[in-house]
Amino acid sequence: MRVLLASQRVVVDPRHGERRDALDQRWNVFLAAAGFMCVALPNNPQNAAAFVATLDPVGVLLTGGGDLGDAPERDASEEIAVAWALANARPVYGVCRGFQFLLARAGAKLERVAGHVAVRHALSDGTSVNSFHDWGTAQVPKGWAATARALDGTLEAARADLGALAGQMWHPEREAPFAARDIETFAAFFGGSA
């Protein structure tokens, strides 16, 4: 299997105050279904560049969990991974918070959105997706094209015109069973074998 690097959320252990990296175990199963071996990117900006260069993954996945700015070490490690991917012509895909990271990086202004936390909602194409975010935007950054919107106009998926950058707000790893369209999207985007 081909290695795909996945970013992790930061979780603070309330008993000890330890800052811990965490990745939903369903990502490993979902990415394996799309033809990839998931390797977690540690939230350590001091060695993130060496970690990414040594692993030489086929691409970078920016996962969900938390808000931008809540974990500066995550923001810094993700920026290092994205910069490495762009410099080495590797695709980057963002999910939920990861998509927000890419949108903000491209100049979109994120705002609080109502009705998008722990619900299912329809997209403009009639499909239904899960939703676990309270930040979003209707704005499509310059150089990007919308590929899905919620009925309220919120951007749900987009892809950069140049370069292999894309993302979506719904969590494919949280669908049970996984949606075939999500597996196909990841396999096609990263060159897997689903």
Secondary structure, 3 states (H helix, E strand, C coil): CEEEEECCEEEECCCCCCEEEECCCHHHHHHHHCCEEEEECCCCHHHHHHHHHHHCCCEEEECCCCCCCCCHHHHHHHHHHHHHHHHCCCCEEEECHHHHHHHHHCCCCCEECCCCEEEEEEECCCCEEEEECCEECCCCCCCEEEEEEECCCCEEEEEECCCCEEEECCCHHHCCCCCHHHHHHHHHHHCCCC
